[in-house]
């Protein structure tokens, strides 16, 4: 059961795009220009590096990031539209209730930090990552794809704005740590070390239970 939940946030397919001809690599994250980058890659014939081949990349991987609250709002709207398109009879209030209860169980609004964790599964925890803002994406592509998603209507926007933001404060803080490093080259190891040393309670809240479960599995394997 736990494994099925984990696969939602940490899928077994991970892709980095090799941008020609400069040998730049980009890890496209949902709601951070991913559609524009992927569509440009298809037009230009850029290569995709997948899964454990990512570990062979020797230069910093570019990661475009977005302010956490702005991305969360956009991600929830995208998720809502995808669900309603697939299930027209489903009530929008029910979908938004699910988001409120589980503000991490879809990759459109799950923390960008979770995306970096999944990248590290394949590339390694010490792989250099160059953190860039969304304003830099115009240097890579002129596309501004909306992936077929329209802006939230006023009722949906009001519902999202009325979320209990304290309930998602953890996720906002995690992503702000990354956003604060725009313009820097970092590793996930450094980010986790920062959490462990500077925000011990948050570190234990994030990883404590997982470590205990892993210890149990290792003890009987």
C-alpha positions in Angstrom: 0.0 0.0 0.0 2.7 2.5 1.0 4.7 1.6 -2.1 1.7 2.6 -4.3 1.5 6.0 -2.7 5.3 6.5 -3.0 5.1 5.7 -6.8 2.8 8.7 -7.2 5.4 11.2 -6.0 8.5 9.2 -6.9 7.7 7.5 -10.2 10.1 5.0 -11.7 10.5 7.1 -14.9 12.8 10.1 -14.6 13.9 12.2 -17.6 16.5 14.9 -18.2 16.6 16.8 -21.5 19.9 17.3 -23.3 19.9 20.7 -25.0 21.9 20.9 -28.2 24.4 22.1 -29.1 25.7 23.4 -25.7 25.5 20.2 -23.8 23.2 21.8 -21.3 20.9 19.4 -19.4 17.5 20.4 -18.0 15.3 18.6 -15.5 11.8 19.8 -16.3 9.4 20.0 -13.4 5.6 20.3 -13.6 4.4 23.9 -13.4 8.0 25.2 -14.0 8.0 25.4 -17.8 8.0 21.7 -18.4 5.5 21.7 -21.3 7.4 24.5 -23.0 10.7 22.7 -22.6 9.4 19.3 -23.7 7.6 20.8 -26.7 10.8 22.6 -27.8 12.8 19.4 -27.3 10.4 17.6 -29.6 10.7 20.3 -32.2 14.5 20.5 -32.0 15.1 16.8 -31.7 16.9 17.2 -28.4 17.8 13.9 -26.7 16.2 12.6 -23.5 18.4 11.0 -20.8 16.4 8.6 -18.7 16.7 6.9 -15.4 20.1 5.5 -14.4 21.7 7.0 -17.5 21.3 10.4 -15.7 24.2 9.4 -13.4 26.5 9.7 -16.4 25.9 13.4 -16.8 29.0 15.2 -15.7 27.9 18.9 -15.8 25.4 20.6 -13.5 21.7 19.8 -14.4 19.6 23.0 -14.8 16.5 23.1 -12.7 14.0 25.9 -13.2 12.0 26.6 -10.0 9.0 28.7 -9.2 7.9 30.5 -6.0 6.1 27.8 -3.9 2.7 29.5 -3.3 2.4 30.6 -6.9 3.2 27.1 -8.2 0.8 25.5 -5.7 -2.1 27.6 -7.0 -1.3 26.9 -10.6 -0.7 23.2 -9.9 -4.0 22.7 -8.1 -5.9 24.4 -11.0 -4.1 22.1 -13.5 -4.9 19.0 -11.5 -8.5 20.1 -11.1 -8.9 20.6 -14.8 -7.3 17.2 -15.6 -9.5 15.4 -13.2 -12.7 17.1 -14.4 -11.8 16.5 -18.0 -11.4 12.8 -17.3 -14.4 12.5 -15.0 -17.0 15.1 -16.1 -19.6 14.0 -13.5 -17.2 14.5 -10.6 -17.9 17.4 -8.4 -15.1 20.1 -8.3 -15.6 20.6 -4.5 -14.7 16.9 -4.0 -11.5 17.3 -6.0 -10.5 20.3 -4.0 -11.3 18.6 -0.8 -8.9 15.8 -1.8 -6.2 18.4 -2.4 -6.8 20.0 1.0 -6.5 16.7 2.7 -3.5 15.5 0.8 -1.5 18.5 -0.5 1.3 16.4 -1.9 -0.3 13.5 -3.8 -0.1 14.9 -7.3 3.1 16.0 -9.0 1.6 19.2 -10.3 1.5 20.7 -6.8 3.7 18.4 -4.8 6.9 20.2 -3.6 9.6 20.8 -6.1 11.8 19.3 -3.3 10.1 16.0 -4.0 11.1 16.3 -7.7 14.7 16.7 -6.7 14.5 13.7 -4.4 13.3 11.6 -7.3 16.1 12.9 -9.5 18.6 11.9 -6.9 17.3 8.3 -7.0 18.8 8.0 -10.5 21.5 10.6 -10.7 22.8 10.4 -7.1 22.6 12.7 -4.1 25.8 14.5 -5.0 24.9 15.4 -8.6 25.3 19.2 -9.1 22.1 21.1 -9.8 22.1 24.7 -11.2 19.0 26.4 -9.8 17.5 29.0 -12.1 14.3 31.1 -11.9 11.5 30.9 -14.4 12.6 34.3 -15.8 15.7 32.4 -17.2 13.6 29.9 -19.2 13.3 32.4 -22.1 17.0 31.8 -22.8 16.2 28.2 -23.6 12.8 28.4 -25.4 10.5 31.0 -26.8 7.5 28.8 -26.3 5.0 29.7 -23.6 2.9 26.5 -23.5 -0.2 26.3 -21.3 -0.6 22.6 -22.0 -4.3 23.1 -22.7 -4.9 24.5 -19.2 -7.0 27.6 -18.8 -6.7 30.1 -15.9 -8.7 29.2 -12.8 -12.2 30.7 -12.8 -13.0 33.1 -9.9 -14.8 30.4 -7.8 -11.9 28.0 -8.1 -9.4 30.7 -7.4 -11.3 31.8 -4.3 -11.4 28.2 -3.0 -7.7 27.8 -3.5 -7.0 31.2 -1.8 -9.1 30.0 1.2 -7.0 26.9 1.7 -5.5 26.5 5.2 -2.0 27.7 4.2 -0.6 26.6 7.6 -1.4 23.0 6.6 0.9 23.3 3.6 3.5 25.5 5.4 6.0 22.6 5.4 5.8 22.2 1.6 6.1 26.0 1.1 9.2 26.1 3.3 10.9 23.2 1.5 10.4 24.8 -1.8 11.5 28.2 -0.5 14.8 26.7 0.5 15.4 25.8 -3.2 14.1 29.1 -4.5 16.5 31.0 -2.2 19.3 29.3 -4.0 18.5 30.6 -7.5 21.7 31.4 -9.3 23.7 28.8 -7.3 24.9 25.3 -8.0 23.9 22.9 -5.2 23.5 19.2 -4.5 20.6 17.5 -2.8 23.0 16.3 -0.2 23.7 19.9 0.7 20.0 20.8 0.9 19.3 17.8 3.1 22.3 18.6 5.2 21.0 22.2 5.6 17.7 20.8 6.8 19.3 18.4 9.3 21.6 21.0 10.8 19.5 24.1 10.7 15.9 22.8 10.9 16.2 19.5 12.9 12.5 19.2 13.7 11.5 19.7 10.0 14.2 17.2 9.0 12.8 14.6 11.4 9.2 15.3 10.4 10.1 14.7 6.7 12.5 11.7 7.0 12.1 10.3 10.5 9.3 7.8 9.8 10.7 6.8 6.5 14.1 6.0 8.1 12.3 3.9 10.8 10.4 1.9 8.2 13.6 1.4 6.2 15.4 0.2 9.3 12.6 -2.3 9.9 12.9 -3.7 6.3 16.7 -3.9 6.5 16.5 -5.7 9.8 14.5 -8.6 8.3 16.1 -8.7 4.8 
